[in-house]
């Protein structure tokens, strides 16, 4: 029995369309979250700047003015860190959906290739056992090689993402500490 029957082709196409629209839905959901985050960030920034201006106009001496500015700078650094942490969480969620879909597609392709091969083997003419065995060995080796390459690429990508996230976290913490130390020295 061939895996190229009209029913199988239609089912495969339907699954592909469903996967595509599922991924598109995840992207739109991630985009919505980013838009919501940005709207909240802009509103918060406007409110805080309005409050800062009101406080600035009530300041009576330069030392109080600089202390107010330093405190605002420290708070801003912390908000920037929180913002980028949120952006990272959103993008990580969307990326996770894509990785899961890619893994599902790879597994499905392997199952389909195996089923197709089994179909060919069962319909092979008498006397072709040596060719079938050689072909099976080659396909198994190629599958193992592809799986190894995929796992290595996945591991490397994960390490790159983790390193970038760690570097960003360290940079943010360093910036917050630098602003905090400047604020503390300005208060002295």
C-alpha positions, -999 to 999 in steps of 0.1 A, spaced: 0 0 0 14 34 -10 16 63 13 7 85 -17 -30 78 -17 -52 109 -22 -65 106 14 -29 105 28 -19 135 7 -49 155 17 -44 146 54 -7 156 51 -16 189 35 -43 196 61 -18 188 89 7 212 73 -19 240 70 -29 234 107 7 236 118 13 268 98 -17 285 112 -9 273 147 26 288 144 11 320 130 -13 322 159 17 319 183 35 347 165 4 369 167 0 361 204 36 370 210 32 402 190 1 411 211 21 405 243 49 428 230 24 455 220 7 453 254 41 454 272 51 485 252 18 503 258 21 497 295 57 508 294 49 541 276 20 548 300 42 541 330 70 563 316 46 592 309 31 590 344 66 588 360 80 617 340 50 638 349 55 630 386 92 637 382 86 671 367 61 679 394 87 670 421 114 688 402 94 721 403 91 717 441 128 712 447 144 741 467 182 734 464 206 718 439 215 689 462 179 679 465 175 682 427 205 659 420 193 634 446 159 633 428 176 629 394 199 601 407 169 582 423 150 585 390 181 572 371 183 542 394 146 534 391 149 538 353 177 513 351 157 488 371 126 493 348 148 488 317 160 456 332 125 444 339 113 455 304 140 434 287 134 405 310 97 406 299 107 408 262 130 378 266 102 358 283 78 366 255 102 357 227 114 326 245 78 314 247 73 319 209 106 303 201 97 273 223 65 268 202 86 269 170 111 244 184 83 221 195 67 223 160 100 216 143 107 186 165 72 173 157 77 177 120 111 160 121 96 130 140 67 129 116 90 130 86 111 102 100 80 81 107 67 88 71 101 79 56 102 47 76 66 37 66 74 45 30 106 23 32 87 -5 48 61 -3 20 88 -5 -6 105 -35 12 72 -54 14 66 -49 -23 102 -56 -34 107 -83 -60 121 -117 -52 159 -118 -52 164 -81 -42 171 -88 -6 208 -77 -8 198 -44 -24 170 -39 2 195 -47 31 221 -23 17 195 4 12 181 -1 47 216 1 62 222 34 43 189 49 54 195 39 90 230 54 89 216 86 73 189 88 99 213 84 128 236 110 113 207 134 108 196 128 144 231 134 157 234 166 137 200 179 148 208 172 185 242 189 182 227 219 166 199 220 192 224 218 220 246 245 205 217 268 199 205 263 235 240 271 248 241 303 227 207 314 240 217 307 276 250 325 273 233 355 257 207 356 285 233 353 312 254 380 296 223 403 294 214 396 330 250 404 341 251 436 321 218 447 335 229 439 371 261 458 365 243 488 351 219 488 381 248 485 405 267 513 388 237 536 390 231 526 426 267 533 436 266 567 418 234 575 437 249 565 470 280 586 463 259 616 453 240 614 486 272 617 506 
